[in-house]
Amino acid sequence: MDMGTVRGIATGLAILAFLSVWVWAWSGKRRATFEHAARLPLEEHGSTPPAHGASQTEATEERR
């Protein structure tokens, strides 16, 4: 096998991988999961947890 054949096979595998990911991402089964993930930044309770297991009010008081 020469380098042209190897590059052709690698290109074919890359296209196959891309199409597989595209089909997976756009399949109807994952719509609800992706819609939920898209809303996460807009939710109030989606913030990062307080440091060291403290409650939210304790973490706020420690910062002051």
Rosetta silent file (secondary structure, phi, psi, omega in degrees, C-alpha in Angstrom):
SEQUENCE: MDMGTVRGIATGLAILAFLSVWVWAWSGKRRATFEHAARLPLEEHGSTPPAHGASQTEATEERR
SCORE:     score description
SCORE:     0.000 S_00000001
   1 L     0.000  133.076  176.474    0.000    0.000    0.000 S_00000001
   2 L   -94.720  174.738 -176.275    1.302    3.404   -0.866 S_00000001
   3 H   -63.540  -31.381  178.082    0.632    6.655    1.049 S_00000001
   4 H   -62.645  -40.636  178.477   -2.199    7.655   -1.296 S_00000001
   5 H   -67.374  -43.344  179.352   -4.153    4.530   -0.394 S_00000001
   6 H   -62.339  -44.017  178.913   -3.536    5.029    3.328 S_00000001
   7 H   -64.975  -37.526  177.333   -4.679    8.658    3.100 S_00000001
   8 H   -63.785  -43.364  177.673   -7.773    7.600    1.158 S_00000001
   9 H   -64.718  -43.065  179.498   -8.700    5.027    3.789 S_00000001
  10 H   -63.205  -40.488  177.929   -8.092    7.567    6.584 S_00000001
  11 H   -64.589  -42.989  177.461  -10.271   10.123    4.804 S_00000001
  12 H   -60.890  -42.168  178.132  -13.026    7.559    4.343 S_00000001
  13 H   -66.932  -36.779  178.331  -12.899    6.620    8.027 S_00000001
  14 H   -66.227  -41.184  177.718  -12.995   10.301    9.039 S_00000001
  15 H   -65.083  -41.715  177.972  -16.061   10.900    6.863 S_00000001
  16 H   -62.302  -42.598  178.248  -17.729    7.808    8.313 S_00000001
  17 H   -64.325  -43.201  179.251  -16.993    8.976   11.872 S_00000001
  18 H   -61.362  -47.087 -179.910  -18.340   12.461   11.103 S_00000001
  19 H   -64.628  -35.431  177.588  -21.547   11.083    9.593 S_00000001
  20 H   -64.132  -44.212  178.466  -21.998    8.719   12.551 S_00000001
  21 H   -66.319  -38.863  179.761  -21.736   11.576   15.049 S_00000001
  22 H   -62.995  -46.187  178.932  -24.066   13.721   12.928 S_00000001
  23 H   -63.786  -40.941  179.834  -26.723   10.979   12.804 S_00000001
  24 H   -62.565  -44.702 -175.875  -26.349   10.374   16.559 S_00000001
  25 H   -70.348  -33.627 -176.402  -26.711   14.072   17.406 S_00000001
  26 H   -96.776    6.400  178.500  -29.715   14.688   15.150 S_00000001
  27 L   -70.446  148.159 -176.929  -31.634   11.518   16.008 S_00000001
  28 H   -65.785  -23.898 -177.979  -35.062   12.108   17.496 S_00000001
  29 H   -65.066  -27.783 -174.371  -34.336   10.033   20.596 S_00000001
  30 H   -98.686    3.237 -177.167  -31.924   12.633   21.976 S_00000001
  31 H   -58.312  -47.164 -178.361  -34.044   15.737   21.388 S_00000001
  32 H   -63.877  -40.160  179.291  -35.330   15.915   24.978 S_00000001
  33 H   -63.278  -45.386 -179.048  -31.830   15.437   26.409 S_00000001
  34 H   -70.052  -35.870  177.067  -30.334   18.174   24.245 S_00000001
  35 H   -65.693  -39.198  177.312  -33.233   20.572   24.936 S_00000001
  36 H   -64.502  -44.185  179.271  -32.748   20.052   28.667 S_00000001
  37 H   -63.844  -33.287  179.683  -28.993   20.656   28.340 S_00000001
  38 H   -70.165  -28.161 -179.916  -29.666   23.833   26.348 S_00000001
  39 H   -85.232  -14.975 -176.125  -31.848   25.205   29.174 S_00000001
  40 H   -53.866  -43.983 -179.277  -29.343   24.486   31.977 S_00000001
  41 H   -65.440  -19.141 -177.396  -27.507   27.852   31.789 S_00000001
  42 H   -90.860  -12.221 -178.194  -30.837   29.683   32.156 S_00000001
  43 L   -82.613  143.109  179.603  -31.969   27.870   35.303 S_00000001
  44 H   -71.106  -35.197 -176.090  -31.328   29.446   38.710 S_00000001
  45 H   -83.370    3.693 -179.970  -30.579   26.145   40.413 S_00000001
  46 H   -87.821    9.555 -178.276  -27.967   25.230   37.815 S_00000001
  47 L   -72.671  167.587 -179.641  -25.260   27.272   39.582 S_00000001
  48 L   -71.478  147.344 -179.110  -22.124   25.697   40.961 S_00000001
  49 L   -69.820  155.273  178.389  -22.394   24.216   44.444 S_00000001
  50 L   -61.828  155.290 -177.892  -20.896   26.098   47.412 S_00000001
  51 H   -72.044  144.792  172.330  -17.301   25.363   48.303 S_00000001
  52 H    58.432   30.447  174.501  -16.399   22.694   50.885 S_00000001
  53 H    74.099    9.592  179.129  -19.960   21.454   51.378 S_00000001
  54 L   -75.296  156.698  176.293  -21.177   24.691   53.005 S_00000001
  55 L   -73.494  169.220 -176.781  -24.727   25.856   52.468 S_00000001
  56 H   -62.421  -41.112 -179.023  -25.389   28.750   50.107 S_00000001
  57 H   -69.698  -38.103  177.705  -25.846   31.300   52.940 S_00000001
  58 H   -64.897  -39.198  179.862  -22.683   30.132   54.726 S_00000001
  59 H   -66.122  -38.467  179.620  -20.692   30.405   51.501 S_00000001
  60 H   -68.111  -41.260 -179.609  -22.032   33.934   50.901 S_00000001
  61 H   -67.041  -34.981  178.953  -21.205   35.039   54.470 S_00000001
  62 H   -66.142  -30.746 -178.928  -17.663   33.653   54.196 S_00000001
  63 H   -74.065  -22.132 -176.707  -17.015   35.755   51.091 S_00000001
  64 L   -77.387    0.000    0.000  -17.940   38.995   52.874 S_00000001
